[in-house]
Amino acid sequence: MSAPPTRATPAASAHISELTVRHRRTTALDRVTLSFDTGVHGLLGPNGAGKTSLIRVLATVARPTAGAVHLLGEDTAIPKGRTKIRRKLGYLPQDFGYYPGFTVREFVGYVAWLKEIPRHRVPAAVERAVRQVGLADRIDSKVRTLSGGMIRRVGIAQAIVNDPALLLLDEPTAGLDPEQRVEFRTLLRTLGQTSAVVVCTHLVEDVAAACGNVTLLDSGRVAFRGTTQQLTSQGDDDTDGDNPIERGYTAALHAHRAGTTQGAIL
């Protein structure tokens, strides 16, 4: 996985204020206020914490029940604003749809067309994105012939083909082998130099290796907000976990649930 071209660093990319999301009788997010600027941001939390609901709202594929969402200088409540955002947004959902009969080149090119990349720039943009995820040798292979890990890398390629200012990745390393995960972390760090990258994952070791900041959600609320080092410092040798950041994660959750949160930046 290779580095993308450099471009001007964007201003504050995402800001949500008093965001509430309800699914029927369930409150997925409860008055959440957060900002994401340039850099790599980890989004952690147990199942049902509201991570995917937050990512979907940021991706403009779901509407909030209440609150305000401003992305890339645009208000998502305004249709024209959402259109502008989507041109500069990259999104990989946990389960992304694709056309198995397309080649990798055709599928990523189709997404480039959806992002309204000028036609003359599409071939180079597609080849760059596919090269970044390590699939240059399979660019003309049918997607249906690829392994699960390769298909996940195609998903990452389509998310970055427009060189997004805001990149949203939901469980991006699912299906990747250890070597590919290491390469992907390197790519994340490079992308975070010029973009706001939000990575939703259950793998805290990926957060420790690639993310400068972390937000921990629990039951729809922010349980912790700070640097990865600050999260690590929440735990100690008596806390459950196999490594320092897992122990910090566990300690921060327990403190939030007990109402004794300390050291978090909220």
Residue pairs with C-beta under 8 A, 6 or more apart in sequence:
1 132
1 133
1 134
1 183
1 184
1 186
1 187
2 131
2 132
2 187
3 132
3 187
3 190
4 128
4 132
4 160
4 163
4 190
4 191
4 194
5 128
5 163
6 193
6 194
7 163
7 194
8 194
9 38
9 193
9 194
10 38
10 72
10 165
10 166
10 194
10 195
10 196
11 37
11 73
12 35
12 37
13 36
13 37
13 38
13 71
13 72
13 165
13 166
13 195
13 196
14 34
14 35
14 36
14 58
14 69
14 70
14 71
14 72
14 166
14 196
14 198
15 34
15 35
15 36
15 69
15 70
15 71
16 32
16 33
16 34
16 35
16 54
16 57
16 58
16 67
16 68
16 69
16 70
17 33
17 67
17 68
17 69
18 31
18 32
18 33
18 66
18 67
18 68
19 29
19 31
19 32
19 33
19 34
19 54
19 57
19 64
19 66
19 67
19 68
19 69
20 27
20 29
20 30
20 31
20 32
20 64
20 65
20 66
20 67
21 27
21 28
21 29
21 50
21 53
21 54
21 57
21 62
21 64
21 65
21 220
22 28
22 65
23 53
27 220
28 50
28 53
28 220
29 50
29 53
29 54
29 57
29 64
29 217
29 220
29 221
30 219
30 220
30 221
31 67
31 221
32 50
32 54
32 67
32 217
32 220
32 221
32 222
33 222
34 215
34 222
34 225
36 166
36 196
36 198
37 196
38 192
38 193
38 194
38 195
38 196
39 192
39 196
39 197
39 212
39 213
40 188
40 189
40 191
40 192
40 197
40 199
40 210
40 211
40 212
40 213
41 196
41 197
41 198
41 199
41 211
41 212
41 213
41 214
41 215
42 199
42 201
42 206
42 207
42 210
42 211
42 213
42 214
42 215
42 228
43 51
43 54
43 55
43 198
43 199
43 200
43 201
43 214
43 215
43 217
44 51
44 201
44 202
44 204
44 207
44 214
44 215
44 216
44 217
44 249
45 51
45 216
45 217
45 218
45 223
46 218
46 253
48 219
49 217
49 218
49 219
49 220
50 217
50 219
50 220
50 221
51 170
51 200
51 217
52 94
52 170
52 200
53 62
53 220
54 200
54 217
55 91
55 93
55 168
55 170
55 198
55 200
56 62
56 93
57 63
57 64
57 69
57 76
58 69
58 71
58 166
58 168
58 198
59 89
59 91
59 93
59 168
60 71
60 76
60 82
60 85
60 86
60 89
61 91
61 93
68 75
68 77
69 75
69 76
69 77
70 76
71 85
71 89
71 166
72 84
72 85
72 88
72 89
72 165
72 166
74 81
74 82
74 84
74 85
75 81
76 82
76 85
85 166
86 115
87 115
87 116
87 162
88 162
88 164
88 165
88 166
89 162
89 164
89 165
89 166
89 167
89 168
90 159
90 160
90 161
90 162
90 164
90 166
90 167
90 168
91 159
91 167
91 168
91 169
92 155
92 156
92 158
92 159
92 168
92 169
92 170
92 172
93 170
94 170
94 171
94 174
96 155
96 158
98 107
98 143
98 151
98 154
98 155
99 106
99 107
99 110
99 143
100 142
100 143
100 144
101 142
101 143
101 144
102 110
102 142
102 143
103 139
103 140
103 141
103 142
103 143
104 130
104 135
104 138
104 139
104 140
104 141
104 143
104 146
104 154
104 157
105 126
105 127
105 130
105 139
105 140
107 143
107 154
107 158
108 126
108 129
108 130
108 154
108 157
108 158
108 161
109 122
109 123
109 126
111 158
111 161
112 122
112 125
112 126
112 161
112 162
113 119
113 122
115 161
115 162
117 125
117 161
117 162
125 161
125 162
125 163
126 139
126 161
127 136
127 139
128 161
129 157
129 158
129 160
129 161
130 136
130 139
130 157
132 157
132 160
132 187
133 153
133 154
133 156
133 157
133 160
133 184
133 187
134 153
134 180
134 183
135 150
135 153
135 154
135 157
138 146
138 150
143 151
143 154
146 154
147 175
148 175
149 175
149 176
149 177
149 180
151 175
152 172
152 173
152 174
152 175
152 176
153 176
153 180
155 172
156 169
156 172
156 184
159 167
159 168
159 169
160 167
160 191
164 195
165 195
165 196
166 195
166 196
166 198
167 191
167 195
167 196
167 197
167 198
168 198
168 200
169 197
169 198
169 199
169 200
170 200
171 200
171 201
171 202
172 184
172 199
172 201
173 180
173 181
173 184
173 201
173 203
173 206
176 184
181 206
182 209
185 206
185 209
185 210
188 197
188 199
188 210
188 211
189 210
191 197
192 210
192 212
199 206
199 207
199 210
199 211
201 207
204 243
204 245
204 246
204 249
205 243
205 245
207 214
207 228
207 245
208 228
208 232
208 243
208 245
211 228
212 227
212 228
213 225
213 226
213 227
213 228
214 224
214 225
214 226
214 227
214 228
214 231
215 222
215 224
215 225
216 222
216 223
216 224
216 225
216 231
216 249
216 252
216 253
216 256
217 223
218 253
218 256
218 257
221 256
222 266
223 252
223 253
223 255
223 256
223 257
223 261
223 264
224 231
224 234
224 252
224 256
224 261
224 264
224 266
225 264
225 265
225 266
226 263
226 264
226 265
228 245
230 263
230 264
230 265
231 245
231 248
231 249
231 252
232 244
232 245
232 247
232 248
233 248
233 263
234 247
234 248
234 249
234 251
234 252
234 255
234 262
234 263
235 241
235 244
235 246
235 247
235 248
235 249
235 250
235 251
235 252
236 247
236 251
237 247
239 247
239 248
239 250
239 251
240 246
240 247
240 250
241 247
241 248
241 249
241 250
252 261
252 264
255 261
255 262
256 264
